[in-house]
Structures are given as C-alpha cells and as structure tokens.
Amino acid sequence: MYKVFTRTWWRENPDWPNGLEPHIGKKKYISKANSEEQAQWICQRYNETHEAGRLSLKAEYEDA
C-alpha cells in the first residue's frame, strides 16, 4: 500500500535570489495505491495535468 501526496519545494522569501528559498512543504495526501506502479501512475498523471507553479508543487508517494 502506498500514499500519494503533493507538496511544494520552495517558499517565498524576498531575501533570497529570485525571491525563492528552498523549503520542503507540508504533505497533502490526495490518494492511496495498492502497488508502486499504481502510485507512480497517479503521480505521473497529476504532474502532467497540474501546473507546478512558482513553488514547484508536485505529486510524490511513500510506503503506507
């Protein structure tokens, strides 16, 4: 069993170059998967259909 989630990799900070500071955001769980292949597919579909934006919001997965 795997948990699929989204999180950002940057946060706004005007004191950093380009106004972005590296920062691992809080996980927001969006789905569960029965296999690693299914988890990878969910992440791939999410990342293909959602704009990552300035803070680089992306889907990932972990063991449940």
N, CA, C and O atoms as CSV, one atom per row, in Angstrom:
chain,resi,resn,atom,element,x,y,z
A,1,MET,N,N,0.854,-1.178,0.000
A,1,MET,CA,C,0.000,0.000,0.000
A,1,MET,C,C,0.899,1.240,0.000
A,1,MET,O,O,1.924,1.282,0.682
A,2,TYR,N,N,0.499,2.236,-0.771
A,2,TYR,CA,C,1.249,3.489,-0.892
A,2,TYR,C,C,0.307,4.674,-0.715
A,2,TYR,O,O,-0.872,4.605,-1.065
A,3,LYS,N,N,0.846,5.764,-0.166
A,3,LYS,CA,C,0.107,7.018,-0.035
A,3,LYS,C,C,0.677,8.003,-1.042
A,3,LYS,O,O,1.892,8.166,-1.155
A,4,VAL,N,N,-0.221,8.659,-1.775
A,4,VAL,CA,C,0.180,9.668,-2.761
A,4,VAL,C,C,-0.133,11.045,-2.172
A,4,VAL,O,O,-1.201,11.255,-1.597
A,5,PHE,N,N,0.803,11.972,-2.321
A,5,PHE,CA,C,0.637,13.297,-1.743
A,5,PHE,C,C,1.265,14.358,-2.642
A,5,PHE,O,O,2.030,14.048,-3.556
A,6,THR,N,N,0.928,15.603,-2.365
A,6,THR,CA,C,1.564,16.733,-3.041
A,6,THR,C,C,2.283,17.566,-1.996
A,6,THR,O,O,1.920,17.561,-0.819
A,7,ARG,N,N,3.302,18.278,-2.439
A,7,ARG,CA,C,3.979,19.249,-1.593
A,7,ARG,C,C,4.819,20.170,-2.469
A,7,ARG,O,O,5.146,19.845,-3.610
A,8,THR,N,N,5.155,21.308,-1.917
A,8,THR,CA,C,5.987,22.277,-2.618
A,8,THR,C,C,7.447,22.091,-2.212
A,8,THR,O,O,7.751,21.455,-1.203
A,9,TRP,N,N,8.346,22.660,-3.024
A,9,TRP,CA,C,9.783,22.556,-2.760
A,9,TRP,C,C,10.433,23.912,-2.523
A,9,TRP,O,O,11.634,23.987,-2.264
A,10,TRP,N,N,9.653,24.981,-2.610
A,10,TRP,CA,C,10.159,26.341,-2.404
A,10,TRP,C,C,9.162,27.139,-1.594
A,10,TRP,O,O,7.991,26.771,-1.498
A,11,ARG,N,N,9.633,28.251,-1.000
A,11,ARG,CA,C,8.728,29.199,-0.377
A,11,ARG,C,C,9.217,30.604,-0.713
A,11,ARG,O,O,10.397,30.836,-0.976
A,12,GLU,N,N,8.275,31.517,-0.694
A,12,GLU,CA,C,8.591,32.912,-0.991
A,12,GLU,C,C,9.484,33.481,0.106
A,12,GLU,O,O,9.206,33.315,1.294
A,13,ASN,N,N,10.562,34.154,-0.305
A,13,ASN,CA,C,11.439,34.854,0.633
A,13,ASN,C,C,12.186,35.928,-0.152
A,13,ASN,O,O,13.096,35.606,-0.915
A,14,PRO,N,N,11.823,37.184,0.019
A,14,PRO,CA,C,12.427,38.261,-0.774
A,14,PRO,C,C,13.924,38.440,-0.527
A,14,PRO,O,O,14.594,39.108,-1.315
A,15,ASP,N,N,14.463,37.863,0.541
A,15,ASP,CA,C,15.890,37.985,0.831
A,15,ASP,C,C,16.747,36.974,0.063
A,15,ASP,O,O,17.974,37.062,0.079
A,16,TRP,N,N,16.109,36.028,-0.598
A,16,TRP,CA,C,16.833,35.017,-1.363
A,16,TRP,C,C,16.854,35.400,-2.845
A,16,TRP,O,O,15.984,36.136,-3.310
A,17,PRO,N,N,17.858,34.893,-3.592
A,17,PRO,CA,C,17.880,35.147,-5.039
A,17,PRO,C,C,16.562,34.698,-5.692
A,17,PRO,O,O,16.028,33.637,-5.369
A,18,ASN,N,N,16.064,35.502,-6.588
A,18,ASN,CA,C,14.814,35.218,-7.301
A,18,ASN,C,C,13.605,35.167,-6.361
A,18,ASN,O,O,12.515,34.778,-6.781
A,19,GLY,N,N,13.788,35.556,-5.096
A,19,GLY,CA,C,12.682,35.600,-4.146
A,19,GLY,C,C,12.201,34.249,-3.665
A,19,GLY,O,O,11.127,34.161,-3.070
A,20,LEU,N,N,12.972,33.180,-3.906
A,20,LEU,CA,C,12.574,31.833,-3.501
A,20,LEU,C,C,13.635,31.194,-2.619
A,20,LEU,O,O,14.828,31.237,-2.922
A,21,GLU,N,N,13.181,30.606,-1.529
A,21,GLU,CA,C,14.058,29.894,-0.604
A,21,GLU,C,C,13.726,28.400,-0.676
A,21,GLU,O,O,12.547,28.047,-0.676
A,22,PRO,N,N,14.731,27.507,-0.737
A,22,PRO,CA,C,14.424,26.077,-0.704
A,22,PRO,C,C,13.674,25.722,0.579
A,22,PRO,O,O,14.070,26.125,1.673
A,23,HIS,N,N,12.594,24.968,0.433
A,23,HIS,CA,C,11.772,24.607,1.589
A,23,HIS,C,C,10.876,23.442,1.205
A,23,HIS,O,O,10.125,23.521,0.233
A,24,ILE,N,N,10.956,22.370,1.962
A,24,ILE,CA,C,10.084,21.215,1.727
A,24,ILE,C,C,8.766,21.477,2.444
A,24,ILE,O,O,8.720,21.568,3.671
A,25,GLY,N,N,7.699,21.596,1.665
A,25,GLY,CA,C,6.390,21.917,2.213
A,25,GLY,C,C,5.708,20.744,2.899
A,25,GLY,O,O,6.159,19.601,2.817
A,26,LYS,N,N,4.626,21.051,3.566
A,26,LYS,CA,C,3.815,20.050,4.258
A,26,LYS,C,C,3.136,19.133,3.239
A,26,LYS,O,O,2.677,19.592,2.193
A,27,LYS,N,N,3.075,17.839,3.550
A,27,LYS,CA,C,2.431,16.866,2.671
A,27,LYS,C,C,0.917,17.019,2.738
A,27,LYS,O,O,0.340,17.176,3.813
A,28,LYS,N,N,0.282,16.970,1.558
A,28,LYS,CA,C,-1.178,16.963,1.479
A,28,LYS,C,C,-1.562,15.673,0.742
A,28,LYS,O,O,-1.349,15.555,-0.465
A,29,TYR,N,N,-2.121,14.723,1.470
A,29,TYR,CA,C,-2.440,13.412,0.887
A,29,TYR,C,C,-3.637,13.521,-0.052
A,29,TYR,O,O,-4.651,14.139,0.272
A,30,ILE,N,N,-3.488,12.899,-1.234
A,30,ILE,CA,C,-4.533,13.008,-2.251
A,30,ILE,C,C,-5.085,11.659,-2.703
A,30,ILE,O,O,-6.158,11.606,-3.305
A,31,SER,N,N,-4.362,10.556,-2.422
A,31,SER,CA,C,-4.823,9.265,-2.911
A,31,SER,C,C,-4.056,8.136,-2.218
A,31,SER,O,O,-3.071,8.371,-1.517
A,32,LYS,N,N,-4.530,6.910,-2.430
A,32,LYS,CA,C,-3.840,5.695,-1.990
A,32,LYS,C,C,-3.683,4.795,-3.206
A,32,LYS,O,O,-4.455,4.881,-4.161
A,33,ALA,N,N,-2.674,3.929,-3.160
A,33,ALA,CA,C,-2.438,2.997,-4.265
A,33,ALA,C,C,-2.094,1.626,-3.691
A,33,ALA,O,O,-1.483,1.522,-2.628
A,34,ASN,N,N,-2.495,0.577,-4.408
A,34,ASN,CA,C,-2.238,-0.792,-3.966
A,34,ASN,C,C,-0.866,-1.304,-4.385
A,34,ASN,O,O,-0.368,-2.276,-3.816
A,35,SER,N,N,-0.248,-0.656,-5.377
A,35,SER,CA,C,1.066,-1.084,-5.857
A,35,SER,C,C,1.924,0.142,-6.154
A,35,SER,O,O,1.411,1.249,-6.317
A,36,GLU,N,N,3.228,-0.070,-6.222
A,36,GLU,CA,C,4.125,1.043,-6.546
A,36,GLU,C,C,3.868,1.544,-7.965
A,36,GLU,O,O,3.948,2.745,-8.223
A,37,GLU,N,N,3.563,0.640,-8.874
A,37,GLU,CA,C,3.265,1.036,-10.251
A,37,GLU,C,C,2.044,1.946,-10.312
A,37,GLU,O,O,2.031,2.931,-11.050
A,38,GLN,N,N,1.026,1.612,-9.538
A,38,GLN,CA,C,-0.177,2.440,-9.489
A,38,GLN,C,C,0.141,3.812,-8.885
A,38,GLN,O,O,-0.348,4.831,-9.373
A,39,ALA,N,N,0.946,3.841,-7.843
A,39,ALA,CA,C,1.346,5.109,-7.217
A,39,ALA,C,C,2.121,5.974,-8.208
A,39,ALA,O,O,1.897,7.182,-8.291
A,40,GLN,N,N,3.026,5.361,-8.950
A,40,GLN,CA,C,3.788,6.097,-9.964
A,40,GLN,C,C,2.859,6.661,-11.031
A,40,GLN,O,O,3.029,7.801,-11.464
A,41,TRP,N,N,1.883,5.874,-11.455
A,41,TRP,CA,C,0.932,6.317,-12.478
A,41,TRP,C,C,0.117,7.501,-11.975
A,41,TRP,O,O,-0.084,8.468,-12.710
A,42,ILE,N,N,-0.354,7.439,-10.730
A,42,ILE,CA,C,-1.138,8.544,-10.154
A,42,ILE,C,C,-0.292,9.810,-10.121
A,42,ILE,O,O,-0.763,10.881,-10.506
A,43,CYS,N,N,0.956,9.696,-9.664
A,43,CYS,CA,C,1.847,10.859,-9.612
A,43,CYS,C,C,2.093,11.424,-11.007
A,43,CYS,O,O,2.040,12.637,-11.211
A,44,GLN,N,N,2.360,10.547,-11.957
A,44,GLN,CA,C,2.625,10.997,-13.328
A,44,GLN,C,C,1.418,11.738,-13.901
A,44,GLN,O,O,1.567,12.807,-14.493
A,45,ARG,N,N,0.246,11.178,-13.729
A,45,ARG,CA,C,-0.979,11.830,-14.237
A,45,ARG,C,C,-1.194,13.180,-13.561
A,45,ARG,O,O,-1.515,14.159,-14.234
A,46,TYR,N,N,-1.024,13.247,-12.247
A,46,TYR,CA,C,-1.200,14.505,-11.528
A,46,TYR,C,C,-0.211,15.548,-12.053
A,46,TYR,O,O,-0.596,16.674,-12.368
A,47,ASN,N,N,1.049,15.169,-12.144
A,47,ASN,CA,C,2.078,16.124,-12.553
A,47,ASN,C,C,1.924,16.568,-14.014
A,47,ASN,O,O,2.334,17.672,-14.374
A,48,GLU,N,N,1.342,15.722,-14.840
A,48,GLU,CA,C,1.092,16.090,-16.241
A,48,GLU,C,C,-0.117,17.024,-16.385
A,48,GLU,O,O,-0.186,17.810,-17.330
A,49,THR,N,N,-1.051,16.939,-15.467
A,49,THR,CA,C,-2.303,17.697,-15.619
A,49,THR,C,C,-2.409,18.897,-14.680
A,49,THR,O,O,-3.409,19.614,-14.713
A,50,HIS,N,N,-1.396,19.127,-13.844
A,50,HIS,CA,C,-1.389,20.261,-12.916
A,50,HIS,C,C,-0.099,21.052,-13.088
A,50,HIS,O,O,0.990,20.479,-13.121
A,51,GLU,N,N,-0.228,22.351,-13.196
A,51,GLU,CA,C,0.932,23.234,-13.305
A,51,GLU,C,C,1.661,23.266,-11.958
A,51,GLU,O,O,1.041,23.506,-10.922
A,52,ALA,N,N,2.972,23.024,-11.973
A,52,ALA,CA,C,3.762,23.015,-10.741
A,52,ALA,C,C,3.862,24.406,-10.121
A,52,ALA,O,O,3.959,24.541,-8.901
A,53,GLY,N,N,3.837,25.435,-10.961
A,53,GLY,CA,C,3.863,26.802,-10.473
A,53,GLY,C,C,5.212,27.218,-9.898
A,53,GLY,O,O,6.183,26.461,-9.914
A,54,ARG,N,N,5.236,28.411,-9.405
A,54,ARG,CA,C,6.464,29.025,-8.897
A,54,ARG,C,C,7.077,28.246,-7.728
A,54,ARG,O,O,8.299,28.208,-7.584
A,55,LEU,N,N,6.246,27.633,-6.902
A,55,LEU,CA,C,6.747,26.927,-5.719
A,55,LEU,C,C,7.011,25.446,-5.975
A,55,LEU,O,O,7.377,24.714,-5.055
A,56,SER,N,N,6.828,24.999,-7.216
A,56,SER,CA,C,7.102,23.627,-7.653
A,56,SER,C,C,6.279,22.593,-6.880
A,56,SER,O,O,6.832,21.704,-6.232
A,57,LEU,N,N,4.955,22.721,-6.958
A,57,LEU,CA,C,4.035,21.775,-6.332
A,57,LEU,C,C,3.976,20.518,-7.182
A,57,LEU,O,O,3.604,20.580,-8.354
A,58,LYS,N,N,4.338,19.382,-6.607
A,58,LYS,CA,C,4.378,18.120,-7.363
A,58,LYS,C,C,3.849,16.972,-6.518
A,58,LYS,O,O,3.850,17.030,-5.288
A,59,ALA,N,N,3.391,15.915,-7.211
A,59,ALA,CA,C,2.914,14.711,-6.538
A,59,ALA,C,C,4.076,13.745,-6.326
A,59,ALA,O,O,4.979,13.624,-7.153
A,60,GLU,N,N,4.015,13.062,-5.179
A,60,GLU,CA,C,5.005,12.038,-4.817
A,60,GLU,C,C,4.250,10.925,-4.101
A,60,GLU,O,O,3.044,11.029,-3.881
A,61,TYR,N,N,4.969,9.849,-3.735
A,61,TYR,CA,C,4.341,8.786,-2.981
A,61,TYR,C,C,5.321,8.217,-1.958
A,61,TYR,O,O,6.532,8.417,-2.046
A,62,GLU,N,N,4.751,7.494,-0.975
A,62,GLU,CA,C,5.545,6.856,0.065
A,62,GLU,C,C,4.854,5.570,0.494
A,62,GLU,O,O,3.660,5.391,0.254
A,63,ASP,N,N,5.602,4.677,1.126
A,63,ASP,CA,C,5.016,3.476,1.711
A,63,ASP,C,C,3.996,3.845,2.767
A,63,ASP,O,O,4.213,4.756,3.566
A,64,ALA,N,N,2.885,3.130,2.765
A,64,ALA,CA,C,1.849,3.394,3.773
A,64,ALA,C,C,2.119,2.625,5.040
A,64,ALA,O,O,1.351,2.725,5.998
